[in-house]
Amino acid sequence: MVNIEDAVIAKLKKDNQNFEILVDCELALKFRKGEKIDINDVLAVRNIFKDAKKGEVAPHLYETFGTDNIEEIAAKIIKEGEVQLTAEYKRKLSEQKKKKIVSMISEAAMDPRTKLPIPPQRIELAIEQAHINFDPFKSAEEQIQIVVEKLRPVLPISFEKRKFEVIIPARHTGSCYGILRKYGKLLKENWLGSGSLQAEIEMPAKMAENFIDELNKKTHGDVQIDEK
């Protein structure tokens, strides 16, 4: 069990009544996601409260939940209710979002002045210069556009894309199909009567040269690549 001093409240409103428990923040969220964690390790105390701060225990549990079992009710509160987040855990989530967004930008963007990739360290420095904060409750995908707009005054960023049509002979399709998926978004794919694969692929401009090189090496030049 977690120390009660470190616990947060998880709560569920049911039948116009509040039901609260004291839990370990991180363990409760892992339990909620379905990880195999003993509910007793999540709970700070084995009580169901109507007001945890006042220590008022909730009455008539069976009438609401159909059981008096503390573990079953606590599991239901965690999975269906709300779990408070500690400031430390919010910071952890924000840092995770930051790292993912930095990775997404580094993988897809380039410096429009040099046409070169932007190292993650340079992006992180620009984030500090622009004083950007990250929302722990929104996904990286939801935040990336806002982050990019805030970065542009201190870091030129380009997300130029290039499209290619490729025809891969049948004998190479098995070894090359993964390369197509690795480098970009498959817009079209057509399996020809000969067994060859004709595909249209779009990717960040900075990845194009590596894509072409890898396809040529894998097929020993036996591939047709045309830019659209």
C-alpha positions in Angstrom: 0.0 0.0 0.0 1.1 3.6 -0.7 1.6 6.0 2.2 -1.5 8.0 2.9 0.5 11.2 2.8 1.5 10.5 -0.8 -2.0 9.4 -2.0 -4.4 11.2 -4.3 -8.1 10.9 -4.6 -9.8 8.8 -7.2 -13.6 9.4 -7.4 -16.7 8.2 -9.1 -20.2 9.8 -9.0 -22.9 7.1 -9.1 -26.6 7.3 -8.2 -26.1 11.0 -7.3 -23.5 10.0 -4.7 -19.8 10.6 -4.5 -17.5 7.6 -3.9 -13.8 8.3 -3.3 -10.7 6.2 -2.5 -7.1 7.2 -1.7 -4.6 5.8 -4.2 -1.1 5.9 -5.6 -1.4 8.2 -8.6 0.9 6.3 -11.0 -0.2 2.8 -10.0 -3.8 3.8 -10.3 -3.3 5.0 -13.9 -1.4 1.9 -14.8 -4.2 -0.2 -13.3 -6.7 1.8 -15.3 -4.8 1.0 -18.5 -5.2 -2.7 -17.8 -1.7 -3.5 -16.4 -1.5 -6.4 -14.0 -1.3 -4.6 -10.7 -2.7 -5.8 -7.4 -5.5 -3.4 -6.4 -4.2 -3.6 -2.8 -0.9 -2.1 -3.9 -2.8 0.8 -5.4 -4.9 1.7 -2.3 -3.6 3.8 0.5 -6.4 2.7 2.8 -9.1 0.0 2.4 -12.1 2.3 2.7 -14.6 3.8 0.3 -15.4 7.4 1.3 -18.1 9.8 0.4 -15.6 12.5 1.3 -12.0 11.3 1.6 -10.6 14.6 2.9 -13.0 14.5 5.9 -12.6 10.8 6.3 -16.4 10.2 5.9 -17.0 6.6 4.9 -19.6 6.0 2.2 -22.7 4.1 3.3 -24.9 1.6 1.4 -22.2 0.3 -0.9 -24.2 -2.8 -1.8 -27.2 -0.9 -2.9 -25.1 1.1 -5.4 -22.5 -1.4 -6.6 -24.2 -4.8 -6.0 -21.3 -5.8 -3.7 -19.6 -4.8 -0.5 -16.2 -6.0 -1.7 -13.7 -3.2 -1.3 -11.3 -4.4 -4.1 -14.1 -4.7 -6.6 -15.6 -1.3 -5.8 -12.1 0.4 -5.8 -11.4 -1.2 -9.2 -14.6 0.2 -10.6 -13.9 3.7 -9.2 -10.4 3.7 -10.8 -11.6 2.4 -14.2 -14.8 4.4 -14.5 -14.1 7.6 -12.4 -11.4 10.3 -12.3 -7.9 10.0 -10.8 -6.2 13.1 -9.6 -2.7 13.7 -10.9 0.2 14.9 -8.7 2.3 17.8 -9.9 5.2 15.5 -10.3 3.2 13.1 -12.5 2.0 16.0 -14.6 5.6 17.1 -15.2 6.4 13.6 -16.2 3.6 13.5 -18.7 4.6 16.9 -20.1 8.2 15.7 -20.5 7.0 12.6 -22.4 5.0 14.8 -24.7 7.9 17.1 -25.3 10.2 14.2 -26.2 7.7 12.8 -28.6 7.1 16.1 -30.3 10.8 16.8 -30.6 11.2 13.4 -32.2 8.3 14.0 -34.6 9.7 17.3 -35.7 13.3 16.0 -36.1 12.1 13.0 -38.2 9.9 15.1 -40.6 11.4 18.6 -40.7 14.4 20.3 -42.2 16.0 23.7 -42.1 14.8 25.5 -45.2 18.0 27.5 -45.5 20.4 24.6 -45.5 18.0 21.8 -46.6 19.5 19.7 -43.8 17.8 17.8 -40.9 17.4 19.7 -37.6 19.1 17.8 -34.7 16.8 17.1 -31.7 19.2 19.1 -29.5 18.6 22.2 -31.6 14.9 21.8 -31.4 15.0 21.4 -27.6 17.1 24.6 -27.4 14.6 26.4 -29.5 11.8 25.2 -27.3 13.6 26.7 -24.3 14.1 30.0 -26.1 10.5 30.1 -27.1 9.3 29.3 -23.6 7.0 26.6 -24.8 4.9 24.5 -22.3 3.4 21.2 -23.1 -0.1 20.1 -22.1 0.1 16.8 -20.2 -3.5 15.9 -21.1 -3.3 16.4 -24.9 -1.6 14.0 -27.3 1.6 15.0 -29.1 -0.3 14.9 -32.4 -2.8 17.5 -31.0 0.0 19.8 -29.9 2.6 19.6 -32.6 1.2 22.2 -34.9 0.9 24.8 -32.1 4.5 24.0 -31.0 5.8 24.4 -34.6 4.1 27.8 -35.0 5.7 29.0 -31.7 9.1 27.6 -32.8 9.2 29.3 -36.2 10.3 32.8 -34.9 13.4 31.3 -33.4 13.9 28.2 -35.6 13.2 28.1 -39.3 11.3 24.8 -40.0 10.1 23.3 -43.3 8.0 20.3 -43.7 8.5 19.9 -47.5 7.4 16.6 -48.9 8.3 14.7 -52.1 6.3 12.0 -54.0 7.7 9.1 -55.9 6.2 6.4 -58.1 8.2 3.2 -57.9 8.0 -0.1 -59.7 9.6 -3.0 -57.9 10.1 -6.2 -59.8 8.4 -9.3 -58.4 11.7 -10.9 -57.2 12.4 -7.8 -54.9 8.9 -7.0 -53.6 9.3 -9.1 -50.4 12.5 -7.4 -49.3 11.5 -3.9 -50.4 7.9 -3.6 -49.2 9.1 -2.8 -45.7 11.3 0.0 -47.1 8.2 1.7 -48.5 6.4 1.5 -45.2 9.5 2.7 -43.3 10.1 5.9 -45.3 6.7 7.3 -46.1 3.0 7.1 -46.6 1.8 4.7 -49.3 -0.7 6.7 -51.3 -1.3 4.0 -53.9 -0.2 0.4 -54.5 -1.0 -1.8 -57.5 0.2 -5.3 -58.0 0.8 -5.9 -61.7 0.2 -9.1 -63.6 3.9 -9.8 -63.6 4.0 -9.8 -59.8 5.7 -6.4 -59.7 4.6 -3.7 -57.3 3.7 -0.3 -58.6 3.4 2.2 -55.7 3.1 5.9 -55.1 4.7 7.1 -51.9 5.0 10.5 -50.1 7.6 11.3 -47.6 9.4 14.2 -45.8 11.9 15.7 -48.3 14.9 15.1 -46.1 14.3 11.4 -46.2 14.2 11.1 -50.0 17.9 10.5 -50.7 18.2 7.8 -48.1 15.0 6.2 -49.5 16.4 6.1 -53.0 19.8 4.8 -51.9 18.3 2.0 -49.8 16.0 0.8 -52.6 18.8 0.8 -55.1 21.1 -1.1 -52.8 18.4 -3.7 -51.9 17.6 -4.3 -55.6 21.1 -3.7 -57.0 19.6 -0.9 -59.1 16.8 -3.1 -60.5 14.0 -0.6 -59.5 12.3 2.2 -61.3 11.9 5.4 -59.3 10.3 8.5 -60.7 9.5 11.7 -58.8 6.0 13.1 -59.3 
